[in-house]
Amino acid sequence: MPLDEALSDRIRQILDARKVRFTEKKMFGGLCFMVDDKMLMGAREGRIMVRIDPEEEAKSLKIKGARPMDFTGRSMKGYLFVDEKGFDLDEDLEYWVSLCLKFNPKAKSSRKKG
């Protein structure tokens, strides 16, 4: 699945409007947005990957387009895939960005120190 530049631009615009400092990193065949050296969310053609509070997962899975993220056949707690029907509207994408930003301060960094 190739990178979705239009979707990536939509995410950038939301983060810029909120004055969030972020970096971008190509990962998993798409583009990941990083905040404070932690993965915030990712964009690939037709879907986003979101990193949310695991306590919000059950509620979030009830939202249109959301499903567990499972790279290896096993779902990863606190990570979801959302297909385009779940973020077609700007307010829907803003909701997912907000949920990711809310969890980011509590998320552990996977960056190796030293």
C-alpha positions in Angstrom: 0.0 0.0 0.0 1.6 3.3 -1.1 1.9 6.5 0.8 -1.2 8.7 0.7 0.1 12.3 0.2 -3.4 13.9 0.4 -4.1 12.2 3.7 -0.7 13.0 5.1 -1.3 16.7 4.2 -4.7 16.6 6.0 -2.9 15.3 9.1 -0.1 17.9 8.8 -2.7 20.7 8.5 -4.5 19.6 11.7 -1.2 19.3 13.7 0.0 22.7 12.3 -3.3 24.4 13.2 -2.9 23.1 16.8 0.7 24.2 16.8 2.0 20.7 17.6 5.7 20.1 17.0 6.0 16.9 15.1 8.4 15.0 12.9 7.7 12.5 10.1 9.2 9.1 9.5 8.6 6.6 6.7 7.6 3.4 8.4 5.4 0.4 7.7 5.0 1.3 4.1 3.5 4.7 5.0 4.3 7.8 6.9 4.3 8.0 10.7 3.9 11.3 12.6 6.0 11.5 15.7 5.4 13.8 18.7 8.0 13.9 21.5 9.9 11.0 19.9 6.8 8.8 20.1 4.6 7.5 17.4 1.4 9.5 17.3 -0.3 8.0 14.2 0.4 6.8 10.7 -1.0 7.3 7.2 -1.2 4.9 4.3 -3.4 4.8 1.3 -6.9 4.4 2.4 -6.3 4.1 6.2 -4.7 5.6 9.2 -3.1 3.8 12.1 -3.8 5.4 15.5 -2.1 5.0 18.8 -4.6 5.6 21.6 -5.0 4.9 25.3 -5.7 1.2 25.6 -8.6 2.1 28.0 -10.3 4.0 25.1 -9.9 1.0 22.7 -13.3 -0.7 23.3 -15.2 2.5 22.8 -13.1 3.5 19.8 -13.7 0.1 18.0 -17.4 1.0 17.9 -16.6 3.9 15.6 -17.2 3.5 11.9 -14.1 2.2 10.1 -12.1 1.3 13.2 -10.6 -2.2 13.7 -7.8 -3.7 15.7 -4.3 -3.3 14.3 -2.8 -6.7 13.7 0.4 -7.0 11.8 1.3 -10.4 13.0 -2.2 -11.9 13.3 -2.4 -10.7 16.9 -3.9 -7.3 17.8 -1.7 -4.7 19.5 -3.2 -3.1 22.5 -3.7 0.7 22.0 -3.3 0.6 18.2 -6.1 0.6 15.7 -6.5 0.8 11.9 -9.2 3.2 10.7 -10.3 2.9 7.0 -11.2 6.0 5.0 -14.9 5.8 5.8 -13.9 6.5 9.4 -12.1 9.8 8.6 -13.7 11.0 5.4 -14.9 14.1 7.0 -12.4 16.6 8.4 -14.1 16.5 11.8 -13.7 12.7 11.9 -10.0 12.9 11.2 -9.6 15.7 13.8 -11.3 13.4 16.3 -8.7 10.7 15.7 -5.8 13.2 15.9 -7.2 14.5 19.2 -7.5 11.0 20.6 -3.9 10.3 19.7 -2.6 13.6 21.1 -4.5 13.0 24.3 -2.6 9.7 24.8 0.8 10.8 23.6 2.0 12.3 26.9 1.3 8.9 28.6 2.8 6.8 25.8 6.2 5.2 26.2 8.9 6.2 23.7 10.3 3.3 21.7 13.4 5.4 20.9 16.6 3.7 22.1 18.7 5.8 24.4 22.5 5.8 24.4 
